[in-house]
Amino acid sequence: MLKLPFLSFVSVILLGSCAVEPEKIEPTEITTPESVSSKSPKEGAAIKSDLPALEKKTAIDPDVMYLLLAAELATQRQEYNLAYEAYMELTKRVKDPKFAEQAAKLALQIKDTHKTSDAVSAWMNQEPKNVTAKKVAALNALRGNDKKIAVKELNALLTAEPENFENALLELSSILQKEGKEKFVYDTLETLSAKTASNKPVIYFVQSLLSMQMKNYGQAEKKIEQTLALQPDWEHPLVIQAQLAVMANDLSRAKTLLNSAILKHPNNPAFKKLLAQTLIKTTEYEAAAELYQTLLTQSPKDGENYIALALINLQLNRDANAETILNTLAEQQEWASQANFYLGKIEEKRNNVTAAIALFDKVTDNGFELDAGVSTINLLAKERKYADIDLRLDKLVKKFPAQKLRFVLMQASLYNQQNQAEKAFSLLSETLLQLPDEKDLLYTRALVAEHLGKLDVLESDLKKILVKYPNDAEALNALGYTLLSDTKRYHEAEKYLQRAIKLQPTEPAIMDSFGWLQFKLGNYSQSTKYLQSAYEKQNSGEIAAHLCEVLWAMNKKEEAQKLFDEALKISPEDEDLLDFKKRFLE
C-alpha cells in the first residue's frame, strides 16, 4: 500500500508555534539563557545580553561597570550561578528591567526555581505589565510543581493578553513536555478551567494535545469534544479530532469529519491533505488523486502535493503520468533529489539499470541519498558488479556512520552471494565484538554458520537471541529446524517449533519446519497437511522438496514426481530440489 506521511498537527501546534526551546534564548521570549551565549565557550561565542546603554551617571560608576563585565564574562563561560548573582546585584543598583530579565533567564537555565522566583519578582516590580515576565513566572511555577502559584500566574497571563493565551499555553507546554511534565501541566489546566469562565476552549484544546503526548487518546477525544462544544468551527481542534479518528483506525468517521470540516473551511488545505491521506489508507487512490489536483489548483507551488500525486500515479501504475510530474519537479532545486529518486525507481521497475543508477546518483539530499545509494547497490548486486559495489559501499559507510549495522549486514549478504561465506562469518564476528547483543548480527551469523557447518555457533547465537527475546518466532524456528538434523534431538526441536507455530501459525517457513518435524516423528498425515498449506502460501523450492520427500515416503511417487517437475520449472537451480532428485530420482 502507498505510504505518505500524515500531517502531524500535534507537533506542528506544540512545537511549530512555540517561540522558544529550553536550550535557546531570545531576549524577549521565554527560554533559557543559551541565547546569551549562543555558542559554547569552546567556540569562542560572543556575549548576547541585549542590555540597555547605561546612562552617563551609571556608566562612570566603577562598581556597576565591574558587575556588568563580570556578569557577561560569567555568562560567556557558562558560569550561570555567578552571572545570576551579578545581574541580581545590578538589578538592585540600576533601575532597568533588562538586568532582572537576564537574571530570570539564567535562573531558568540552571533550573533553580527559587532563584527564578526572586528574579521574576524583581523584574515584575520594575515592569509589572511585561507579558514575558508573566510567562517566566508561570513556567517556573509549573516546573516547580507549585500548582497554586502556577494557576495564579496562568490566570494573570490570561487576564493580561487573552488573545495570545493560546500561543502562551502552547509555548509553555512545549517546553515542559520535553521535561516529562505533561501530566502536571494537564492537571494545572484542569484547575484553571474550573476557576475561570474565559478562554475555556483554549484550555481544553491544549489539554487534548497534552493527552495525545501522554498517549491517552480517550482523554484527548473528550477534551476535543469539550473544545468544539464551545467553539464548533475552530480549525485546529477539527484537525485533531479527525487525526484521533485515524489513529483509532476509524477511517469512516475520519472521512465524515474531514468532509464536514472542508465544507466549513474550504480554503484550509490541511483538511484536504488529511482527507487525501486517509483515502490512501483506504486504497481510494482515484479520490485521493482528485483531492490533490484540487490542492494543486489552490496551492500551485506546493511541491509536497506534486510528490503525493506522483506517488499515487505510481500506485495506479500510471508511470508516465508520474514521470511527467517528477520531471517538472526535478528542475527545481528544492525537489530535485526527491524527484530523481522516484524517477530512478521508475527506471528500476522498467529494468533500465543504467538509467536508474544515473538518476540515483543525482540524489544529494540526505533524506533520500541513503535510500538511493542502497537501491544502487541492490541493482549492481543483480548485475554482479561487486567491485563497483565495494567502492560505493565504502562511500556510504563514511557518509552515514550511524548506519554501520545496516551496511555490515548488507556486506555479509554480498559475500554470501559471491560464495564467500568465510568472509561473511569473519565480518559478522568482528562486528559482534563491538555489538555483542545485536539481534540481527547474531541471527545473520547463525545462518552463515549453518552454511559453514558450524552448528555449535548457530545454536549458541540463536539461544543468545532467545534469552533476550524468548518469543522471537524466527529464532525459535531456525533453532528448531536445525536440531532436526540430529536424530537424538527431535523432542528438543519439537519444543522450539511448537512455540514458533503457536506464535505465527500461518507463516510458511514455520509451517514448513513444523511439517518437517512431523515427518521426522513419523506423523506423515500431519506432515502433509502442514507442508501443503505452506507450499500453497509460498512456492518455495525447499518446501516443495520436503513435500516431495514425504509423498515419496508415503509411496505416492507419481504425485511426488509431478510436484517435483512443476517446482523445478519454477526454481531450476534450487539446491533442495536438486538434492531430492539426486537421492530419489537418479
C-alpha positions as CSV (number, residue, x, y, z in Angstrom):
1,M,0.0,0.0,0.0
2,L,1.1,3.5,-0.8
3,K,2.6,5.3,2.2
4,L,2.6,9.0,2.7
5,P,3.5,10.9,5.9
6,F,0.4,12.0,7.8
7,L,0.0,15.6,8.8
8,S,1.5,15.9,12.3
9,F,-0.6,18.7,13.7
10,V,0.2,17.8,17.2
11,S,3.9,18.5,16.6
12,V,3.1,21.5,14.3
13,I,0.9,23.1,17.0
14,L,3.0,22.1,20.0
15,L,6.4,22.8,18.5
16,G,6.0,24.9,15.4
17,S,4.1,27.7,17.1
18,C,6.4,27.9,20.1
19,A,8.7,30.9,20.3
20,V,11.4,29.1,22.1
21,E,13.0,25.9,23.3
22,P,14.8,25.3,26.6
23,E,18.3,25.4,25.1
24,K,17.9,28.6,23.1
25,I,17.4,32.1,24.3
26,E,16.0,35.2,22.7
27,P,15.9,38.4,24.7
28,T,12.1,39.0,24.5
29,E,10.9,35.4,24.7
30,I,10.7,32.7,27.3
31,T,13.6,30.5,27.0
32,T,16.8,29.7,28.8
33,P,19.9,31.9,28.7
34,E,21.5,30.0,26.0
35,S,20.9,32.8,23.6
36,V,23.1,35.0,25.8
37,S,25.9,32.8,24.6
38,S,24.6,31.0,21.5
39,K,27.8,29.1,21.1
40,S,29.7,27.1,23.6
41,P,32.8,28.7,25.3
42,K,35.0,26.4,23.3
43,E,33.7,28.0,20.1
44,G,34.6,31.5,21.5
45,A,31.0,32.7,21.4
46,A,30.3,36.4,21.8
47,I,28.0,37.6,24.6
48,K,24.5,38.4,23.6
49,S,23.0,40.2,26.6
50,D,20.6,42.7,24.9
51,L,21.3,45.1,27.8
52,P,20.4,48.8,27.5
53,A,23.1,51.5,27.2
54,L,23.9,52.9,30.6
55,E,23.2,56.5,31.5
56,K,26.2,58.7,31.9
57,K,25.9,58.6,35.7
58,T,25.7,54.8,35.7
59,A,28.4,54.3,33.0
60,I,31.0,56.0,35.1
61,D,30.2,54.1,38.3
62,P,33.1,51.6,38.6
63,D,31.1,49.1,40.7
64,V,28.3,49.0,38.1
65,M,30.7,48.6,35.2
66,Y,32.6,45.9,37.1
67,L,29.4,44.0,37.8
68,L,28.3,44.3,34.2
69,L,31.6,42.9,32.8
70,A,31.6,40.2,35.4
71,A,28.0,39.1,34.5
72,E,28.7,39.0,30.8
73,L,32.1,37.2,31.2
74,A,30.5,34.6,33.5
75,T,27.7,34.0,31.1
76,Q,30.1,33.5,28.2
77,R,31.9,30.9,30.3
78,Q,28.6,29.3,31.2
79,E,29.1,30.0,34.9
80,Y,25.5,30.8,35.2
81,N,25.3,31.0,39.0
82,L,28.0,33.7,39.1
83,A,26.3,35.5,36.2
84,Y,23.0,35.3,38.0
85,E,24.4,36.9,41.2
86,A,26.0,39.7,39.2
87,Y,22.8,40.5,37.3
88,M,20.7,40.4,40.5
89,E,23.1,42.9,42.1
90,L,22.8,45.1,39.0
91,T,19.0,44.9,39.4
92,K,19.4,46.5,42.9
93,R,21.8,49.2,41.7
94,V,20.3,50.2,38.3
95,K,16.6,50.8,37.6
96,D,16.3,48.9,34.4
97,P,14.2,45.7,34.0
98,K,16.6,44.1,31.5
99,F,19.0,43.1,34.3
100,A,16.3,41.3,36.1
101,E,15.2,39.7,32.8
102,Q,18.7,38.4,32.2
103,A,18.8,37.1,35.8
104,A,15.5,35.3,35.4
105,K,16.6,33.6,32.2
106,L,19.9,32.5,33.7
107,A,17.9,31.0,36.7
108,L,15.7,29.1,34.2
109,Q,18.8,27.7,32.5
110,I,20.1,26.2,35.8
111,K,16.5,25.2,36.7
112,D,16.6,26.9,40.1
113,T,13.0,27.7,40.9
114,H,13.9,29.8,44.0
115,K,16.3,32.0,42.1
116,T,13.9,32.3,39.2
117,S,11.2,33.4,41.5
118,D,13.4,36.1,43.1
119,A,14.5,37.3,39.7
120,V,11.0,37.4,38.3
121,S,9.7,39.3,41.3
122,A,12.4,41.9,40.8
123,W,11.6,42.0,37.1
124,M,7.8,42.5,37.6
125,N,8.4,45.1,40.3
126,Q,10.0,47.2,37.6
127,E,7.9,46.1,34.7
128,P,4.5,44.8,36.1
129,K,2.8,44.5,32.7
130,N,5.5,42.6,31.0
131,V,3.9,39.5,29.5
132,T,7.2,37.7,29.1
133,A,7.8,38.1,32.8
134,K,4.4,36.6,33.5
135,K,5.3,33.6,31.2
136,V,8.5,33.0,33.0
137,A,6.7,33.1,36.3
138,A,4.2,30.6,35.1
139,L,6.9,28.4,33.7
140,N,8.8,28.5,36.9
141,A,5.8,27.5,39.0
142,L,4.9,24.7,36.6
143,R,8.5,23.4,36.6
144,G,8.5,23.6,40.4
145,N,5.2,21.6,40.7
146,D,3.6,24.5,42.5
147,K,0.0,24.2,41.2
148,K,-1.4,27.1,43.3
149,I,1.1,29.6,42.0
150,A,1.0,28.2,38.5
151,V,-2.8,28.7,38.4
152,K,-2.4,32.2,39.7
153,E,0.3,33.1,37.1
154,L,-1.6,31.5,34.2
155,N,-4.7,33.4,35.2
156,A,-2.7,36.6,35.3
157,L,-1.4,35.8,31.8
158,L,-4.9,35.1,30.6
159,T,-6.1,38.4,32.0
160,A,-3.2,40.4,30.5
161,E,-3.4,39.0,27.0
162,P,-6.4,36.8,26.4
163,E,-6.0,36.9,22.6
164,N,-2.5,35.5,22.9
165,F,-3.3,33.0,25.7
166,E,-3.3,30.0,23.2
167,N,0.2,30.7,22.0
168,A,1.4,31.2,25.5
169,L,0.0,27.9,26.7
170,L,1.4,26.1,23.7
171,E,4.8,27.6,24.3
172,L,4.9,26.6,27.9
173,S,3.5,23.1,27.2
174,S,6.2,22.6,24.5
175,I,9.0,23.4,27.0
176,L,7.5,21.3,29.8
177,Q,6.5,18.2,27.8
178,K,10.2,17.8,26.9
179,E,10.8,17.6,30.7
180,G,8.1,14.9,31.1
181,K,5.7,17.2,32.9
182,E,2.7,16.8,30.7
183,K,0.6,15.3,33.4
184,F,1.2,18.2,35.9
185,V,0.5,20.8,33.2
186,Y,-2.7,19.0,32.3
187,D,-3.8,18.9,36.0
188,T,-3.0,22.5,36.5
189,L,-5.1,23.5,33.4
190,E,-7.9,21.4,34.8
191,T,-7.8,23.5,38.0
192,L,-7.5,26.7,35.9
193,S,-10.6,25.8,33.8
194,A,-12.6,25.3,37.0
195,K,-11.7,28.8,38.2
196,T,-12.1,30.9,35.0
197,A,-15.0,31.4,32.7
198,S,-12.9,32.8,29.8
199,N,-10.9,31.0,27.2
200,K,-12.0,27.6,28.2
201,P,-11.8,26.3,24.6
202,V,-8.1,27.1,24.5
203,I,-7.5,25.3,27.8
204,Y,-9.4,22.2,26.7
205,F,-7.6,22.2,23.4
206,V,-4.2,22.3,24.9
207,Q,-5.2,19.6,27.3
208,S,-6.2,17.5,24.4
209,L,-2.7,17.9,22.9
210,L,-1.1,17.1,26.2
211,S,-3.3,14.0,26.4
212,M,-2.1,12.9,23.0
213,Q,1.5,13.4,24.1
214,M,0.7,11.1,27.0
215,K,-0.9,8.6,24.6
216,N,-4.2,8.9,26.5
217,Y,-6.3,9.1,23.4
218,G,-9.7,8.7,25.1
219,Q,-9.0,11.7,27.3
220,A,-7.8,13.6,24.2
221,E,-11.0,12.9,22.4
222,K,-13.1,14.0,25.4
223,K,-11.2,17.3,25.6
224,I,-11.6,17.9,21.9
225,E,-15.3,17.4,22.2
226,Q,-15.4,19.9,25.1
227,T,-13.4,22.4,22.9
228,L,-15.7,22.0,19.9
229,A,-18.9,22.2,22.1
230,L,-17.8,25.8,22.9
231,Q,-16.2,26.7,19.6
232,P,-17.5,24.4,16.9
233,D,-15.8,25.9,13.9
234,W,-12.3,26.2,15.3
235,E,-10.0,24.7,12.7
236,H,-7.1,23.2,14.8
237,P,-9.4,21.1,17.1
238,L,-11.3,19.9,14.0
239,V,-8.0,18.6,12.5
240,I,-7.0,16.9,15.8
241,Q,-10.5,15.3,16.1
242,A,-10.0,13.8,12.6
243,Q,-6.5,12.7,13.4
244,L,-7.7,10.9,16.5
245,A,-10.3,9.0,14.4
246,V,-7.5,8.0,12.0
247,M,-5.3,6.9,14.9
248,A,-8.2,4.8,16.3
249,N,-8.5,3.3,12.7
250,D,-12.0,4.6,12.5
251,L,-11.4,5.8,8.9
252,S,-15.0,6.1,8.0
253,R,-15.6,8.6,10.9
254,A,-12.4,10.4,9.9
255,K,-13.6,10.9,6.4
256,T,-17.0,12.1,7.6
257,L,-15.4,14.6,10.0
258,L,-13.0,15.9,7.3
259,N,-15.7,16.3,4.7
260,S,-17.7,18.3,7.1
261,A,-14.7,20.4,8.0
262,I,-13.9,21.1,4.3
263,L,-17.5,22.5,3.9
264,K,-16.9,24.8,6.8
265,H,-13.3,25.8,5.8
266,P,-12.9,25.3,2.0
267,N,-9.8,27.4,1.9
268,N,-7.9,25.5,4.5
269,P,-5.7,22.9,2.7
270,A,-4.9,21.0,5.9
271,F,-8.3,19.3,5.9
272,K,-8.0,18.2,2.2
273,K,-4.5,16.9,2.7
274,L,-5.5,14.8,5.7
275,L,-8.6,13.6,3.8
276,A,-6.4,12.6,0.8
277,Q,-4.0,10.7,3.1
278,T,-7.0,9.0,4.8
279,L,-8.3,8.0,1.3
280,I,-4.9,6.5,0.6
281,K,-5.1,4.4,3.7
282,T,-8.4,3.0,2.5
283,T,-6.9,2.5,-1.0
284,E,-9.2,5.0,-2.6
285,Y,-6.4,6.3,-4.8
286,E,-8.6,7.9,-7.5
287,A,-10.5,10.0,-5.0
288,A,-7.2,10.9,-3.3
289,A,-5.7,12.0,-6.7
290,E,-8.7,14.2,-7.3
291,L,-8.2,15.9,-4.0
292,Y,-4.5,16.5,-4.7
293,Q,-5.5,18.0,-8.1
294,T,-7.7,20.4,-6.2
295,L,-4.9,21.2,-3.8
296,L,-2.6,22.0,-6.7
297,T,-5.1,24.4,-8.0
298,Q,-5.3,26.0,-4.6
299,S,-1.6,26.0,-3.9
300,P,0.2,25.6,-7.3
301,K,3.7,26.0,-5.8
302,D,3.3,23.3,-3.1
303,G,5.9,20.6,-4.1
304,E,4.6,18.1,-1.5
305,N,1.3,17.9,-3.3
306,Y,3.0,17.2,-6.6
307,I,5.1,14.4,-5.0
308,A,2.0,12.9,-3.4
309,L,0.1,13.0,-6.7
310,A,3.1,11.4,-8.5
311,L,3.2,8.6,-5.9
312,I,-0.5,7.9,-6.3
313,N,0.0,7.7,-10.1
314,L,2.8,5.1,-9.4
315,Q,0.4,3.2,-7.2
316,L,-2.1,3.2,-10.0
317,N,0.6,2.0,-12.5
318,R,0.3,5.3,-14.4
319,D,4.1,5.6,-14.6
320,A,4.0,8.0,-17.5
321,N,1.8,10.5,-15.6
322,A,4.1,10.2,-12.5
323,E,7.2,10.7,-14.7
324,T,5.8,13.9,-16.2
325,I,5.2,15.4,-12.7
326,L,8.5,14.2,-11.4
327,N,10.5,15.6,-14.4
328,T,9.0,19.0,-13.7
329,L,10.0,18.8,-10.1
330,A,13.5,17.6,-10.9
331,E,14.1,21.0,-12.5
332,Q,13.5,22.7,-9.1
333,Q,16.5,22.6,-6.7
334,E,14.3,22.1,-3.6
335,W,12.6,19.0,-5.0
336,A,15.3,17.7,-7.4
337,S,16.6,14.9,-5.1
338,Q,13.3,13.5,-4.2
339,A,12.0,13.7,-7.8
340,N,15.2,12.0,-9.1
341,F,14.9,9.2,-6.5
342,Y,11.4,8.3,-7.7
343,L,12.3,8.7,-11.3
344,G,15.1,6.2,-10.6
345,K,12.6,3.8,-9.1
346,I,10.5,4.0,-12.3
347,E,13.6,3.1,-14.4
348,E,14.4,0.3,-11.9
349,K,10.9,-1.0,-12.4
350,R,11.5,-1.0,-16.2
351,N,14.8,-2.9,-15.6
352,N,16.7,0.0,-17.1
353,V,19.6,-0.4,-14.6
354,T,22.0,2.1,-16.1
355,A,19.3,4.8,-16.3
356,A,18.1,4.1,-12.8
357,I,21.6,4.3,-11.4
358,A,22.3,7.6,-13.2
359,L,19.2,9.1,-11.6
360,F,20.0,7.7,-8.1
361,D,23.5,9.4,-8.5
362,K,21.7,12.7,-8.8
363,V,20.2,12.4,-5.4
364,T,22.1,14.5,-2.9
365,D,19.5,15.3,-0.3
366,N,20.2,13.5,3.0
367,G,16.6,12.4,3.3
368,F,16.9,10.3,0.1
369,E,20.6,9.9,-0.6
370,L,20.9,6.8,1.7
371,D,18.0,5.0,0.1
372,A,19.3,6.0,-3.4
373,G,22.7,4.5,-2.5
374,V,21.2,1.3,-1.2
375,S,19.0,1.0,-4.3
376,T,22.0,1.4,-6.5
377,I,23.9,-1.3,-4.6
378,N,21.0,-3.7,-5.0
379,L,20.9,-3.1,-8.7
380,L,24.6,-3.6,-9.0
381,A,24.3,-6.9,-7.0
382,K,21.8,-8.2,-9.5
383,E,24.4,-7.4,-12.2
384,R,27.1,-9.0,-10.1
385,K,29.3,-5.9,-10.3
386,Y,30.9,-6.4,-6.9
387,A,34.0,-4.2,-7.4
388,D,31.7,-1.2,-8.1
389,I,29.6,-2.2,-5.1
390,D,32.7,-2.1,-2.8
391,L,33.6,1.4,-3.8
392,R,30.0,2.7,-3.3
393,L,29.6,0.9,0.0
394,D,32.8,2.5,1.3
395,K,31.5,5.9,0.5
396,L,28.1,5.2,2.1
397,V,29.8,3.9,5.3
398,K,31.9,7.2,5.6
399,K,28.9,9.4,4.9
400,F,26.4,7.6,7.1
401,P,28.4,6.1,10.0
402,A,25.2,5.8,12.1
403,Q,24.0,3.1,9.6
404,K,27.0,0.9,10.2
405,L,25.0,-2.1,11.3
406,R,22.9,-2.0,8.1
407,F,26.0,-1.8,5.9
408,V,27.6,-4.7,7.7
409,L,24.6,-6.9,7.1
410,M,24.5,-5.8,3.5
411,Q,28.2,-6.6,3.1
412,A,27.7,-10.0,4.6
413,S,24.8,-10.7,2.2
414,L,27.0,-9.6,-0.7
415,Y,29.8,-12.0,0.5
416,N,27.3,-14.8,0.6
417,Q,26.2,-14.0,-3.0
418,Q,29.8,-14.4,-4.0
419,N,30.1,-17.8,-2.2
420,Q,32.5,-16.1,0.3
421,A,30.8,-17.4,3.5
422,E,34.0,-17.4,5.5
423,K,34.4,-13.6,4.8
424,A,30.8,-13.0,5.8
425,F,31.4,-15.0,9.0
426,S,34.6,-13.1,9.9
427,L,32.9,-9.7,9.2
428,L,29.9,-10.6,11.4
429,S,32.2,-12.0,14.2
430,E,34.3,-8.8,14.2
431,T,31.2,-6.6,14.4
432,L,29.8,-8.8,17.2
433,L,32.8,-8.0,19.3
434,Q,31.6,-4.3,19.3
435,L,27.9,-5.1,19.4
436,P,27.7,-8.5,21.2
437,D,23.9,-8.5,21.8
438,E,22.7,-7.2,18.5
439,K,20.0,-9.5,17.4
440,D,20.3,-9.1,13.6
441,L,24.0,-9.7,13.7
442,L,23.5,-12.9,15.8
443,Y,20.8,-14.2,13.6
444,T,22.7,-13.5,10.4
445,R,25.9,-15.1,11.7
446,A,23.8,-18.1,12.8
447,L,22.6,-18.6,9.2
448,V,26.1,-18.2,7.8
449,A,27.4,-20.6,10.5
450,E,24.8,-23.2,9.3
451,H,26.1,-22.9,5.7
452,L,29.7,-23.4,7.0
453,G,28.7,-26.4,9.2
454,K,29.5,-24.5,12.4
455,L,26.3,-25.7,14.1
456,D,27.7,-25.0,17.6
457,V,28.0,-21.3,16.7
458,L,24.5,-21.4,15.2
459,E,23.0,-22.9,18.3
460,S,24.9,-20.5,20.6
461,D,23.8,-17.4,18.6
462,L,20.2,-18.4,18.4
463,K,20.0,-19.3,22.1
464,K,21.5,-15.9,22.9
465,I,18.8,-14.2,21.0
466,L,16.1,-16.3,22.8
467,V,17.5,-15.3,26.2
468,K,16.6,-11.7,25.4
469,Y,13.7,-12.3,23.0
470,P,12.1,-15.5,24.1
471,N,9.1,-15.1,21.7
472,D,11.2,-14.4,18.6
473,A,9.4,-16.8,16.3
474,E,12.2,-16.6,13.6
475,A,14.9,-17.6,16.0
476,L,12.7,-20.4,17.5
477,N,12.0,-21.7,14.0
478,A,15.7,-21.6,12.9
479,L,16.9,-23.4,16.0
480,G,14.2,-26.0,16.0
481,Y,14.7,-26.8,12.3
482,T,18.5,-27.1,12.7
483,L,18.1,-29.5,15.6
484,L,16.1,-31.8,13.4
485,S,19.4,-32.7,11.7
486,D,20.3,-34.7,14.8
487,T,18.1,-37.8,15.4
488,K,18.7,-37.6,19.1
489,R,17.3,-34.1,19.5
490,Y,13.9,-34.4,17.8
491,H,12.0,-33.7,21.0
492,E,14.2,-30.7,21.8
493,A,13.5,-29.4,18.3
494,E,9.8,-30.0,18.9
495,K,9.8,-27.8,22.0
496,Y,11.1,-24.8,19.9
497,L,8.9,-25.4,16.9
498,Q,5.7,-25.8,19.0
499,R,6.4,-22.3,20.4
500,A,7.1,-20.9,16.9
501,I,4.0,-22.3,15.3
502,K,1.9,-21.0,18.2
503,L,3.3,-17.5,17.7
504,Q,3.0,-17.5,13.9
505,P,0.7,-20.3,12.8
506,T,0.3,-19.1,9.2
507,E,4.0,-18.2,8.4
508,P,5.1,-20.5,5.5
509,A,8.6,-21.0,6.8
510,I,7.4,-22.1,10.2
511,M,4.7,-24.3,8.8
512,D,7.3,-26.0,6.6
513,S,9.6,-26.6,9.7
514,F,6.7,-27.9,11.7
515,G,5.6,-30.2,8.8
516,W,9.1,-31.5,8.5
517,L,9.2,-32.1,12.2
518,Q,6.0,-34.2,11.9
519,F,7.7,-36.2,9.1
520,K,10.7,-36.9,11.3
521,L,8.4,-38.1,14.1
522,G,6.6,-40.4,11.7
523,N,3.3,-38.4,11.5
524,Y,3.0,-38.4,7.7
525,S,-0.6,-37.2,7.6
526,Q,0.1,-34.2,9.8
527,S,3.3,-33.5,7.9
528,T,1.5,-33.5,4.5
529,K,-1.2,-31.1,5.9
530,Y,1.3,-28.5,7.1
531,L,3.7,-28.8,4.1
532,Q,0.9,-28.5,1.5
533,S,-0.5,-25.4,3.3
534,A,2.9,-23.9,3.4
535,Y,3.5,-24.6,-0.3
536,E,0.2,-23.0,-1.2
537,K,1.3,-19.8,0.5
538,Q,4.8,-19.8,-0.8
539,N,6.1,-21.7,-3.9
540,S,9.5,-22.4,-2.3
541,G,11.8,-25.0,-3.7
542,E,12.7,-26.1,-0.1
543,I,9.1,-26.6,0.9
544,A,8.4,-28.4,-2.4
545,A,11.4,-30.7,-1.8
546,H,10.2,-31.5,1.7
547,L,6.7,-32.3,0.5
548,C,8.1,-34.4,-2.4
549,E,10.1,-36.5,0.1
550,V,7.1,-37.0,2.4
551,L,4.9,-38.1,-0.6
552,W,7.7,-40.5,-1.7
553,A,7.9,-42.0,1.8
554,M,4.1,-42.5,1.7
555,N,4.5,-44.3,-1.6
556,K,2.8,-41.6,-3.6
557,K,5.6,-41.5,-6.1
558,E,3.7,-40.3,-9.1
559,E,2.3,-37.3,-7.1
560,A,5.8,-36.6,-5.8
561,Q,7.3,-36.7,-9.4
562,K,4.6,-34.4,-10.7
563,L,5.1,-31.8,-7.9
564,F,8.9,-32.0,-8.4
565,D,8.6,-31.4,-12.1
566,E,6.4,-28.3,-11.5
567,A,8.7,-26.9,-8.8
568,L,11.8,-27.5,-10.8
569,K,10.4,-25.4,-13.7
570,I,9.9,-22.5,-11.2
571,S,13.3,-22.9,-9.5
572,P,15.6,-24.9,-11.8
573,E,18.7,-24.2,-9.7
574,D,17.2,-24.8,-6.3
575,E,19.7,-26.8,-4.1
576,D,17.0,-28.7,-2.2
577,L,15.1,-29.8,-5.3
578,L,18.4,-30.9,-6.9
579,D,19.3,-32.8,-3.8
580,F,15.9,-34.6,-3.8
581,K,16.5,-35.5,-7.5
582,K,19.9,-37.0,-6.7
583,R,18.7,-39.0,-3.7
584,F,15.4,-40.3,-5.1
585,L,15.1,-39.9,-8.9
586,E,18.5,-40.8,-10.2
